[in-house]
Amino acid sequence: MEVDAAKAIGAGIATLGMGGAGIGLGTIFGSYLSGALRNPSAADGQFGRLIFGFAVTEALGIFSLLIALLLLFA
């Protein structure tokens, strides 16, 4: 197998983490919306945790993209 082909396959596999981050974001916001509709008075207290969970999940997706780009161009 050529080195370029192996890099492309590795980068493709590394981008699977971005799909996982997308699924995680959907789960986080879906759970928040479900909880906010059940108990609207507690929704404001959980908003900070929602943003923190969003930031961490998005950071993992960006890290996955970084690894894929490093595999392709390094």
C-alpha positions in Angstrom: 0.0 0.0 0.0 1.3 3.5 -0.8 1.9 6.0 1.9 -0.5 8.5 0.5 -3.3 5.9 0.5 -2.6 5.0 4.1 -2.7 8.6 5.1 -6.0 9.1 3.4 -7.5 6.0 5.1 -6.2 7.1 8.5 -7.6 10.6 8.0 -10.9 9.2 7.0 -11.0 7.0 10.1 -9.9 10.0 12.3 -12.9 12.0 11.1 -15.3 9.5 12.6 -14.8 11.4 15.9 -16.5 14.4 14.2 -19.6 12.3 13.7 -19.5 11.3 17.3 -19.3 14.9 18.3 -22.4 15.7 16.2 -24.3 12.8 17.8 -23.2 14.1 21.2 -24.4 17.6 20.5 -27.7 16.3 19.4 -28.0 14.3 22.6 -27.0 17.2 24.8 -29.4 19.7 23.4 -32.2 17.1 23.1 -31.9 16.2 26.7 -31.8 19.9 27.8 -34.9 20.7 25.7 -36.7 17.7 27.2 -35.8 18.7 30.7 -36.6 22.3 30.1 -40.1 21.4 28.9 -40.7 19.3 31.9 -39.5 21.8 34.5 -39.2 25.3 33.0 -38.2 26.9 36.3 -35.0 24.8 36.5 -33.9 25.4 32.9 -32.0 28.6 33.7 -30.0 26.8 36.4 -28.9 24.2 33.9 -28.0 26.5 31.0 -24.4 26.9 32.2 -23.9 23.1 32.2 -25.4 23.0 28.7 -22.9 25.5 27.4 -20.0 23.6 29.1 -21.1 20.3 27.6 -21.5 21.9 24.2 -18.0 23.4 24.4 -16.3 20.1 25.5 -18.1 18.1 22.9 -17.3 20.6 20.1 -13.6 20.7 21.3 -13.4 16.9 20.8 -14.8 17.2 17.3 -12.3 19.9 16.4 -9.5 17.8 17.9 -10.6 15.0 15.7 -10.4 17.3 12.7 -7.0 18.4 13.7 -5.7 14.8 13.9 -7.1 14.1 10.5 -5.4 17.1 9.0 -2.2 16.2 10.7 -2.4 12.8 9.2 -3.0 14.2 5.7 -0.4 16.9 5.6 2.4 15.8 7.9 
